[in-house]
Amino acid sequence: MSVTFSYPSTGSVTSSVVLRNPQYGNSETYDNNVNFSLTMDGSVYSYKRKKKQVLLLTFNSVTKTIMDEFKTFYNAYIDDVLLYTDTLSDEWLVKFITNPLEVTTEIGYNTCLLYSFTLQLSATPN
């Protein structure tokens, strides 16, 4: 089971990274922004409650090579909309909410360094 982050979100992909075995903690929230509209007759309308999907992905036991590759990808495209393909091959348009990326280090088998981190993504289905 793996997930893929690709840039750009439309057209031909120029950069992508694959991460294995995420632990999911997804939620659905409402956007707190209030939108105001002014009609031609001078009436003002306000509305909100736009649903927003938040994807929470935790990755454990990531090797140094994969971690370095992901950090490079993360730093390059932190402000961009990405195409995220989950383990069921569903595609999402996502943007990183997690900033800065917090990484913890653990010692694995044979004193190999392994990394863990959690990503929070603002998502809409593609």
FIMIGU-620095 format. One record per residue (C-alpha): residue number from 1; x, y, z. Coordinates in nm, 2 decimals. Example, Ala and Ser with C-alpha at 12.3 -4.5 7.8 and 13.67 -1.06 7.14 Angstrom:
<pt nr="1" east="1.23" north="-0.45" up="0.78"/>
<pt nr="2" east="1.37" north="-0.11" up="0.71"/>
This chain:
<pt nr="1" east="0.00" north="0.00" up="0.00"/>
<pt nr="2" east="0.14" north="0.33" up="-0.10"/>
<pt nr="3" east="0.03" north="0.69" up="-0.18"/>
<pt nr="4" east="0.17" north="0.93" up="-0.44"/>
<pt nr="5" east="0.20" north="1.30" up="-0.44"/>
<pt nr="6" east="0.24" north="1.45" up="-0.79"/>
<pt nr="7" east="0.31" north="1.80" up="-0.93"/>
<pt nr="8" east="0.15" north="1.97" up="-1.11"/>
<pt nr="9" east="-0.21" north="1.86" up="-1.03"/>
<pt nr="10" east="-0.32" north="1.89" up="-1.39"/>
<pt nr="11" east="-0.13" north="1.80" up="-1.71"/>
<pt nr="12" east="0.18" north="1.59" up="-1.74"/>
<pt nr="13" east="0.35" north="1.52" up="-1.41"/>
<pt nr="14" east="0.70" north="1.67" up="-1.37"/>
<pt nr="15" east="0.77" north="1.56" up="-1.01"/>
<pt nr="16" east="0.63" north="1.29" up="-0.78"/>
<pt nr="17" east="0.71" north="1.11" up="-0.46"/>
<pt nr="18" east="0.58" north="0.78" up="-0.33"/>
<pt nr="19" east="0.53" north="0.70" up="0.04"/>
<pt nr="20" east="0.44" north="0.36" up="0.18"/>
<pt nr="21" east="0.19" north="0.25" up="0.44"/>
<pt nr="22" east="0.02" north="0.56" up="0.58"/>
<pt nr="23" east="-0.20" north="0.56" up="0.89"/>
<pt nr="24" east="-0.52" north="0.75" up="0.82"/>
<pt nr="25" east="-0.70" north="1.00" up="1.05"/>
<pt nr="26" east="-0.92" north="1.19" up="0.80"/>
<pt nr="27" east="-1.19" north="1.44" up="0.91"/>
<pt nr="28" east="-1.45" north="1.66" up="0.75"/>
<pt nr="29" east="-1.48" north="2.02" up="0.88"/>
<pt nr="30" east="-1.66" north="2.33" up="0.78"/>
<pt nr="31" east="-1.48" north="2.64" up="0.65"/>
<pt nr="32" east="-1.50" north="2.93" up="0.90"/>
<pt nr="33" east="-1.49" north="3.20" up="0.63"/>
<pt nr="34" east="-1.81" north="3.41" up="0.58"/>
<pt nr="35" east="-1.87" north="3.52" up="0.22"/>
<pt nr="36" east="-2.07" north="3.83" up="0.15"/>
<pt nr="37" east="-2.25" north="3.91" up="-0.18"/>
<pt nr="38" east="-2.40" north="4.24" up="-0.29"/>
<pt nr="39" east="-2.68" north="4.21" up="-0.54"/>
<pt nr="40" east="-2.77" north="4.47" up="-0.81"/>
<pt nr="41" east="-3.06" north="4.60" up="-0.59"/>
<pt nr="42" east="-2.83" north="4.66" up="-0.30"/>
<pt nr="43" east="-2.92" north="4.36" up="-0.09"/>
<pt nr="44" east="-2.64" north="4.19" up="0.10"/>
<pt nr="45" east="-2.63" north="3.81" up="0.14"/>
<pt nr="46" east="-2.39" north="3.62" up="0.36"/>
<pt nr="47" east="-2.32" north="3.25" up="0.34"/>
<pt nr="48" east="-2.07" north="2.99" up="0.48"/>
<pt nr="49" east="-2.06" north="2.63" up="0.58"/>
<pt nr="50" east="-1.86" north="2.51" up="0.28"/>
<pt nr="51" east="-1.74" north="2.16" up="0.36"/>
<pt nr="52" east="-1.37" north="2.10" up="0.36"/>
<pt nr="53" east="-1.20" north="1.76" up="0.38"/>
<pt nr="54" east="-0.89" north="1.74" up="0.59"/>
<pt nr="55" east="-0.67" north="1.43" up="0.54"/>
<pt nr="56" east="-0.44" north="1.33" up="0.82"/>
<pt nr="57" east="-0.16" north="1.09" up="0.72"/>
<pt nr="58" east="0.10" north="0.95" up="0.95"/>
<pt nr="59" east="0.41" north="0.77" up="0.81"/>
<pt nr="60" east="0.63" north="0.55" up="1.03"/>
<pt nr="61" east="0.96" north="0.37" up="0.97"/>
<pt nr="62" east="1.06" north="0.59" up="0.67"/>
<pt nr="63" east="1.42" north="0.53" up="0.56"/>
<pt nr="64" east="1.66" north="0.82" up="0.52"/>
<pt nr="65" east="1.66" north="0.80" up="0.14"/>
<pt nr="66" east="1.28" north="0.83" up="0.12"/>
<pt nr="67" east="1.28" north="1.10" up="0.39"/>
<pt nr="68" east="1.53" north="1.31" up="0.20"/>
<pt nr="69" east="1.34" north="1.27" up="-0.12"/>
<pt nr="70" east="1.01" north="1.37" up="0.05"/>
<pt nr="71" east="1.17" north="1.67" up="0.22"/>
<pt nr="72" east="1.30" north="1.80" up="-0.11"/>
<pt nr="73" east="0.95" north="1.76" up="-0.27"/>
<pt nr="74" east="0.78" north="1.92" up="0.03"/>
<pt nr="75" east="1.01" north="2.22" up="0.03"/>
<pt nr="76" east="0.97" north="2.27" up="-0.34"/>
<pt nr="77" east="0.59" north="2.25" up="-0.36"/>
<pt nr="78" east="0.47" north="2.35" up="-0.01"/>
<pt nr="79" east="0.25" north="2.64" up="-0.15"/>
<pt nr="80" east="0.12" north="2.45" up="-0.46"/>
<pt nr="81" east="-0.19" north="2.24" up="-0.53"/>
<pt nr="82" east="-0.08" north="1.88" up="-0.57"/>
<pt nr="83" east="-0.24" north="1.56" up="-0.70"/>
<pt nr="84" east="-0.26" north="1.30" up="-0.43"/>
<pt nr="85" east="-0.34" north="0.94" up="-0.51"/>
<pt nr="86" east="-0.44" north="0.73" up="-0.22"/>
<pt nr="87" east="-0.42" north="0.35" up="-0.16"/>
<pt nr="88" east="-0.76" north="0.30" up="-0.34"/>
<pt nr="89" east="-0.64" north="0.49" up="-0.64"/>
<pt nr="90" east="-0.87" north="0.78" up="-0.56"/>
<pt nr="91" east="-0.73" north="1.12" up="-0.67"/>
<pt nr="92" east="-0.75" north="1.43" up="-0.46"/>
<pt nr="93" east="-0.64" north="1.79" up="-0.51"/>
<pt nr="94" east="-0.45" north="1.87" up="-0.19"/>
<pt nr="95" east="-0.25" north="2.15" up="-0.03"/>
<pt nr="96" east="-0.01" north="2.10" up="0.27"/>
<pt nr="97" east="-0.15" north="2.25" up="0.59"/>
<pt nr="98" east="0.14" north="2.11" up="0.80"/>
<pt nr="99" east="0.41" north="2.37" up="0.82"/>
<pt nr="100" east="0.68" north="2.32" up="0.93"/>
<pt nr="101" east="0.72" north="1.95" up="0.87"/>
<pt nr="102" east="0.80" north="1.79" up="1.21"/>
<pt nr="103" east="1.01" north="1.47" up="1.18"/>
<pt nr="104" east="1.09" north="1.23" up="1.47"/>
<pt nr="105" east="1.38" north="0.99" up="1.45"/>
<pt nr="106" east="1.40" north="0.64" up="1.59"/>
<pt nr="107" east="1.65" north="0.36" up="1.57"/>
<pt nr="108" east="1.55" north="0.06" up="1.37"/>
<pt nr="109" east="1.70" north="-0.28" up="1.31"/>
<pt nr="110" east="2.08" north="-0.29" up="1.31"/>
<pt nr="111" east="2.10" north="0.08" up="1.43"/>
<pt nr="112" east="1.95" north="0.20" up="1.11"/>
<pt nr="113" east="1.78" north="0.54" up="1.15"/>
<pt nr="114" east="1.41" north="0.55" up="1.07"/>
<pt nr="115" east="1.19" north="0.86" up="1.05"/>
<pt nr="116" east="0.82" north="0.93" up="1.14"/>
<pt nr="117" east="0.61" north="1.23" up="1.04"/>
<pt nr="118" east="0.25" north="1.34" up="1.01"/>
<pt nr="119" east="0.10" north="1.54" up="0.72"/>
<pt nr="120" east="-0.22" north="1.74" up="0.74"/>
<pt nr="121" east="-0.37" north="1.81" up="0.39"/>
<pt nr="122" east="-0.66" north="2.03" up="0.28"/>
<pt nr="123" east="-0.83" north="1.82" up="0.01"/>
<pt nr="124" east="-1.10" north="1.82" up="-0.25"/>
<pt nr="125" east="-1.19" north="1.51" up="-0.46"/>
<pt nr="126" east="-1.06" north="1.53" up="-0.82"/>
